Amino acid sequence: MNTKKLLKDYTTEQLCELERTVQKRYDEFVAAGISLNMARGKPASDQLDLSDDMFSLSLKEEGFLSSDNNDCRNYGLLYGIPECRKLFGEILGVDAENVMACGSSSLNLMFDFIAQCCYSGIAGCKPWMFNKNRKFIAVVPGYDRHFAIAQYFGLEMINVPMTSKGPDMDMIEDIIKDPDVKGMFCVPKYSNPDGITYSDETVKRLAAMKPAAKDFRVIWDNAYAVHDFYDEGDKLLNIFDEAEKYGNQDNFVAFTSTSKITYAGAGVSAIGTSKNNFDEISKRLTLQIISYDKINQLRHCRVYKSMDDIKAQMKKHAAILRPKFSTVLEILDRELSGLGIALWNEPKGGYFISLDVVTGSAKYVGELCKNAGLTLTGVGATYPYGKDPEDKNIRLAPSCPSVEELKVASEIICLSVILAACKELKGE
Ligand SMILES: Cc1ncc(COP(=O)(O)O)c(C=O)c1O
């Protein structure tokens, strides 16, 4: 199977022969009764163990006061404790005074922000909900939960393909001429699922955008801001510095969390944005909550006092994640490269590998994997409405299984990709 001949150049007999060999190997996995899951980008248990210092530390002994002497057990400090705002300011590249340190989920903050735009409007414009033709740009492939939020609020999604430098900016610059287009989701560093970091040029073009809609907002979801696998991680330009050059800083609202730094679903999330957006969000937040969980914020900031502490923590995560990603990438390379039936990225951080297979065969690959006991992210989920128009993209999430499990899972994936490709090429 390690031939470098393109599968499309195989004769029908050669395809049948290959299919037979691969089917035999695949059947052995089916017979083994495997049960593996690579569906979601969750940290593995040993990654969660890395943050357990937060539980050996005794707030009772060290005191419950934030750096500005507020008792974190009480109401108050709607925007979070100062040390937490400062830390997130550094992660997001925003002044601490423009940061809100909030609860445990950044997705929740994005949902609430879009709900606000839909229900009350932003920038003095009418609520998005009053616009029957409201639209949102969906960078594809992308994060299923972003798409689900847009769908929930009835924002019609316009697919814009991802390139190796970020979203196709020519298309975006054209689409935003339509005043019904109200915004877009961006995962600018180690994007979900491609693992691509936007190039300087892409960031600059996004920063310079002058959308027809005055209330156009970019949900700058910097979920993987510090999630590098190597000391030399990808560098992302600061969107707010760039946008300021054009007076466009209100176009951007940044989000992040410690879900994949400390505990997934039990960390701290944050918003970083311009003064105007901050004030608008603040008006809603004041009604929505009296105070977020500052005890958790304090616990986080006692253990992770500075960016250096965060970087040290991320190195430990990287040491666990790197071999897992390498395992999958090596097997993809060994089994699939040279056949002309699959393309994938080699991310330098983040949580995913995006695999493109022969057009029209991704769903079948997903079924074959399922049959062999391997659950992948639902095929199609990386596109709005769960519909991949070319049926070719599959998201792989290598973080949770062990390296041994990933060896098996990756083999099953490769065999399934080849079987599905043979079927397509034979026109079955
Ligand atoms: C791009 C992106 N944004 C947000 C989230 C969820 O973040 P949180 O746990 O802060 O809600 C994820 C989780 O996988 C993600 O991949």
The ligand as an SDF file (V2000), in Angstrom:
LIG
                    3D

 16 16  0  0  0  0  0  0  0  0999 V2000
  -12.9090   27.3550   18.7070 C   0  0  0  0  0  0  0  0  0  0  0  0
  -13.5320   27.0270   20.0200 C   0  0  0  0  0  0  0  0  0  0  0  0
  -14.1660   27.9750   20.7120 N   0  0  0  0  0  0  0  0  0  0  0  0
  -14.7320   27.7140   21.8960 C   0  0  0  0  0  0  0  0  0  0  0  0
  -14.7060   26.4570   22.4400 C   0  0  0  0  0  0  0  0  0  0  0  0
  -15.3820   26.2240   23.7520 C   0  0  0  0  0  0  0  0  0  0  0  0
  -14.8330   27.0460   24.7140 O   0  0  0  0  0  0  0  0  0  0  0  0
  -15.3930   27.1570   26.1890 P   0  0  0  0  0  0  0  0  0  0  0  0
  -15.1070   25.8960   26.8910 O   0  0  0  0  0  0  0  0  0  0  0  0
  -14.6610   28.3230   26.7500 O   0  0  0  0  0  0  0  0  0  0  0  0
  -16.8680   27.4270   26.1010 O   0  0  0  0  0  0  0  0  0  0  0  0
  -14.0620   25.4240   21.7570 C   0  0  0  0  0  0  0  0  0  0  0  0
  -14.0350   24.0710   22.3000 C   0  0  0  0  0  0  0  0  0  0  0  0
  -13.6380   23.1200   21.6860 O   0  0  0  0  0  0  0  0  0  0  0  0
  -13.4640   25.7140   20.5110 C   0  0  0  0  0  0  0  0  0  0  0  0
  -12.8340   24.7820   19.7930 O   0  0  0  0  0  0  0  0  0  0  0  0
  1  2  1  0
  2  3  1  0
  2 15  2  0
  3  4  2  0
  4  5  1  0
  5  6  1  0
  5 12  2  0
  6  7  1  0
  7  8  1  0
  8  9  2  0
  8 10  1  0
  8 11  1  0
 12 13  1  0
 12 15  1  0
 13 14  2  0
 15 16  1  0
M  END
$$$$
